[in-house]
Amino acid sequence: MGKKNALSINPTAAIKSKLLDSINELVCAFDFEGRFVYVNEASYRILGYMPKELIGISCFDLVVEEDRNASRDAAMQGYQGADIPVYENRYIHKDGRIITIFWEGGWDFGDNILYSVGRDVTEQRRLELLQQQQHFALLNTQRELEQLLDRITDGFIGLDKDLRITFWNKAAEVISGLRADESIGRIFWEVLPEPSLETAQEHYNMVMNAGGPLQMEYFSKRINRWIEVNSYPSESGISVFFRDVTERKDFQEQLIQEKEKQQQRIAGAVIKATEKERAEIGKELHDNVNQVLTTVKLYTELCLADGGNRDELLHRSMGLLQSCINEIRGLSKRLSAPSLGKIRLCDSVAELLESIKVANRFNLVYEQYIAHLEVTNDVHIAVYRILQEHFTNIINHAKATEVAVTIFVEDNSLIVKVTDNGVGFDVRSVNPGIGIANMRNRAAELGGIVEIQSEINKGCKLNLVLPLS
C-alpha cells in the first residue's frame, strides 16, 4: 500500500482550529456553568465578539433575558441523559442587535463539556415573520373583503376559470334563494341553470376576451324575476355582481304602456279636435260664405234679367264678394302654418296677433326684441302653434281684458312670455287638457319647456323657452 499523508492520519491542533474557524456556523464548547471554554472565529461574524473576548464568560449573560430559563432547561435536559432538543434563543450582539441562533449539540460527560453548533437564522426568521405577517394581512384583507361583500345589497359570485363557484355572498342567497354552502365549490350552471350552459359559457368567453366588464339581463323562470348581471374579469376567473331589477323592468313597462295610452288619447283628441274644427269651418262656410254667395248669385240674376238698378246691384255684389274673400282668408290663416321662408318670426307672430285683435275681445300688447333673429322652421312653427293654442284658451276660458306678449333672446334661448288678467285657474287641481299637453310636447321635441303659472282670479302666465342651438 502507498504511504498515507501524515496530516490526514494525525492532524494537528492547529489544523483543527483552522478547520473550525473556516466554518460559518458558531462552534462552541461550554462548561457545566455555561461558560465559554472554546469558540471559533464565527463568533465575530455572528455576535461581534472575538473568541478571546468570550472565553470564560457565561453564555447566559449574552442571551436575551426572556430566553435564559428555556436555554438552561434545554442544556440540563441533555446533561440528565436525555437528548438535547434542537432549540433557538436570542443573543445580544456586541452592537446591541438581537441575533437569533439555532442550536444543536451534546454533552461530553467525560470532560463535562457541552459541545454545540449554532447557526445564525436571524434573517431567515425575519423573512418568515414578514411572510407570516403578510399572510395574516392577506387573510385579514380577505376577511374584510368577504364582510364587505356580505354587506352589499347586490348579489356577488366569485368564479374560477372553470366557472366553479368560489364565493357566494348573503345577497346572492336572498336573491337566488340558494345557500352559500349549497353553492360554493360547484359549477355555476349546475347551481343556476338559468341562463343556459351555452349562454353562460358565451358570456364567460366574452368577458375574458374583452378584458373588461360586461352586462346582460335575463328573466329567471325559477324565481320569476328579472336579473341584471355585471361581470368583471380577474386573474382567478370572473367576479359577478347581480341584482333583482324586476321592479325597474315593471316600471319601464308601465311607462311604455302609459306612453302608448297617452299617445292614443292625444291621437283621439286630435281627431276629435280636427272633426270639430271641420264642423265649425263647414258651419261658417254654410252660414256666412254660402249665404253671401247666394245673395251675390241673386243680384247677378237680377242684373241679367234687367231687374232693378244694375249699378247698385253690382256694387253690392262687389262688397259681398270682398266679405267672402276676407272670411275665407281668415279661415285660411287659422288652418295654415306661417309662410316660412318669406317672413321672420317676429312678423308672423305680429300677423297672428293682428288677426286676433280684429275680434276686439281684449286689449293686446306685443313687444318683441328679435327683429333680425333667424330661426329654424321647426322653432318657427312651434312658436306659432303654441301661441295659437294658448290664445284659443284665452279666448274660450280666460275672460281677460288685457293680454301682453313679449319675445326676446336670453342665454342663447328664445323666450316667449304671455300674460293675461283673466279669471285664472288652480294649476294643482286642474288636469292639463289636450291643448296644454300639445304645447308641452311641441316644446319638448325641440329641447324646450312650457311653464304655466296661474291662480284663481289672478290671471295666467305662459313662459316658453326654446334653445336656439
Secondary structure as GFF3:
##gff-version 3
##sequence-region A 1 469
A	DSSP	alpha_helix	6	9	.	.	.	ID=ss1
A	DSSP	alpha_helix	13	21	.	.	.	ID=ss2
A	DSSP	beta_strand	26	30	.	.	.	ID=ss3
A	DSSP	beta_strand	36	39	.	.	.	ID=ss4
A	DSSP	alpha_helix	42	47	.	.	.	ID=ss5
A	DSSP	alpha_helix	51	54	.	.	.	ID=ss6
A	DSSP	three_ten_helix	59	61	.	.	.	ID=ss7
A	DSSP	alpha_helix	65	79	.	.	.	ID=ss8
A	DSSP	beta_strand	87	92	.	.	.	ID=ss9
A	DSSP	beta_strand	98	108	.	.	.	ID=ss10
A	DSSP	beta_strand	113	120	.	.	.	ID=ss11
A	DSSP	alpha_helix	122	151	.	.	.	ID=ss12
A	DSSP	beta_strand	155	160	.	.	.	ID=ss13
A	DSSP	beta_strand	165	168	.	.	.	ID=ss14
A	DSSP	alpha_helix	170	176	.	.	.	ID=ss15
A	DSSP	alpha_helix	180	183	.	.	.	ID=ss16
A	DSSP	alpha_helix	188	191	.	.	.	ID=ss17
A	DSSP	alpha_helix	197	210	.	.	.	ID=ss18
A	DSSP	beta_strand	214	220	.	.	.	ID=ss19
A	DSSP	beta_strand	225	233	.	.	.	ID=ss20
A	DSSP	beta_strand	237	244	.	.	.	ID=ss21
A	DSSP	alpha_helix	246	284	.	.	.	ID=ss22
A	DSSP	pi_helix	285	290	.	.	.	ID=ss23
A	DSSP	alpha_helix	291	304	.	.	.	ID=ss24
A	DSSP	alpha_helix	310	335	.	.	.	ID=ss25
A	DSSP	alpha_helix	345	357	.	.	.	ID=ss26
A	DSSP	beta_strand	363	368	.	.	.	ID=ss27
A	DSSP	alpha_helix	377	393	.	.	.	ID=ss28
A	DSSP	pi_helix	394	398	.	.	.	ID=ss29
A	DSSP	beta_strand	402	410	.	.	.	ID=ss30
A	DSSP	beta_strand	413	420	.	.	.	ID=ss31
A	DSSP	alpha_helix	434	445	.	.	.	ID=ss32
A	DSSP	beta_strand	449	454	.	.	.	ID=ss33
A	DSSP	beta_strand	460	467	.	.	.	ID=ss34
###
